Amino acid sequence: MSVSGEETPLKIVASRELCRGHGQCELFAPDYFQIDDDALVVVVKDEVAPEDVIAVQDAVTHCPEAALRLEQARDGARQ
Amino acid sequence: MISVQETDNLTRVGPGTPTGEYLRQFWLPFLGSDAVEPGGEPFPVRLLGEDLIAFRREDGLVGLVDVACAHRRAPLLYARNEGCGLRCVYHGWQYDIDGQCTDMPAEPANSRFKKHIKIKAYPCRERNGVVWTYMGKGEPPELPELEWNLLPPERVHISFRVQETDWLSSYEGEIDSAHAPILHGRLDKTSKRSRTTMARSGRPIFDVMQQPFGVSVGARREVPERDELYWRVNQFVMPFYTLVPPKSEEWAELTGHAWIPIDDTHTLAVGFTYLPDRPLKERMVDVFTHGYQGRETGHPSDQAQDLNVPHNVPYWKYVTKFMRASNYLFDHSLQQTTYFSGLPGLWVQDVAAQSGALAVPRTFENLTSSDAGIVVVRQVLRDCVEAYAASGELPASAVDPSLSRVRAVAALLKRDETWVEALGEFMFKPVGDPLGYTVP
């Protein structure tokens, strides 16, 4: 949590070691995920805007390889 | 002398076994070209204990891939053979001959998952009606220069059949020439077979020699009313080929087998009969293809296949009626009238005799003087398997394809002649050359 009491944004953590290119993340949250030419995930932007949280959480939940997770961003990370 | 345990170890051929890993370093002639049609039914194969599926792509190339789809293990036996490969009927995943998944029609259009999916696949090559595969490590060597697979088709007859024996018991039957005039003896006095020099000659004395290609198993016999000795030199070519010399001047064909281990208890017998320099006689091919007077001959006839075998049995096209379950169609009454053995035909007699080894432990075995070739080949194989397991070292014939270019020989020699010196030139003739001697 931030010092001000506002919720810190969520941050996407993706493992290219676990990813196998299913593309589910890209389907649910195309602004945040792309599959590159190696058929592996690329995180386009890692901080999740509040209005996109549900879409990104769907992307994480539907990853067949459990290659994605969300973390609370550290306060310092916002500055 | 190699121990019973060491001998049994040579019959264990599955993945991870010392013998299995050794044999994987050689090309395997595992399929007849006509067994798989372009775009036709996938064919179940088992090699060295691994279940696999062979198929011929619509463009003619042959693939040999894992038995199950990488998705949820549906059998690729039921796959559609279309386009660039096998398409699983469960969810439509398609595989090319290199095992690469090329299509996943039930996945979202943006999915790149297929790029990460590759099933087990072994490289195949095709030469003169035979499909070969290599299951070993690294880049395969060139195909071995075995004469029977280098000649035009009219000079060779090749057949495939499954037998219920371990591969050791199978090939050992063909380097032991002592059994031939006995097991294959006929009571019909008009039979040409009974008039061969081998059948008329006496008890064999063996002289065995290790060679760069494997082992030569020489056997000499006294011939009635002749001063010469009758020599037959069978060859064991590493790792599982046997070559048999001609039987007579009239039947001057060279014969032999590749004994391909299907698993620990089944062997694919790839039989070949050939004349190096001219076409086989039409009558001979006819006898091989259709049998002779209702009996089997040197090859399984077109009547031999068991048509009731389900298509999920490995090598179902090569399973015959002459199996343990049918008692090899043995008929005791024939021992009084036709066959010494009562078993209906040459190859049936061999396989029935060889099959005992599975039912009875090898501890019951009592080798004798006529088994000299068997003893030496077992030792050579054990040493090769151990060397490969210890250091990855392979015999020269595994990497030099020209070493497999050798013939079996039969000849009459003077008593003071040695077979090594007198017959050497006939053993190493160029492919397609005449025998160079008159078969006794």
Interface residues (C-beta under 8 A of the other chain):
Chain A: R20 G21 H22 G23 Q24 E26 L27 I35 D38 A39
Chain B: E107 P108 N110 S111 R112 F113 K115 H116
